[in-house]
């Protein structure tokens, strides 16, 4: 009857809005935790520094990639690790890999050629870490400092731990707070996708 149909519609709407509320709560929880996680650094001596890839522009690191490479250089120069592993493959419209460009940039900063290892097959953060872990295992490297941006660190560190890596976060600080917030909005969605589909 009409009363029963109305009751079912109200119940369905309540269920729908309950799920919407849960999704909003989870998303806000992620926003807050990604922000807080990126503010945490655990920098100590390790066997290697792993730099996660970012785009390169015609042979030059993009500003995001440059910031990560500069941070890795500073950590190396301060004696935190004897090796740097630069990750990042070849973009569809590029001729060189992010890792190759990153290595060249670090050499220009004075780091010896044989102290920079490269992983040039990956196209995603998970692949960055998965392929880098093969290099780590081959070299007998056990502990790493993980370099990426603060807004990216929570997801990257979660992936590293899921792959069995012994890593400690060494985030690059994002000075532009509006830009950081935009990236955190994106990272929240990416984190959910990783937890659901491991991508």
Secondary structure, 3 states (H helix, E strand, C coil): CHHHHHHHHHHHHHHHHHHHHHHHHHHHHHHHHHHHHHCCCCCCCCCEEEECCCCEECCEECHHHHHHHHHHHHHHHCCCCCCEEEECCCCCCCCCCHHHHHHHHHHHCCCCHHHEEEECCCCCHHHHHHHHHHHHHHHCCCEEEEECEHHHHHHHHHHHHHCCCEEEECCECCCCHHHHHHHHHHHHHHHHHHHHHCC
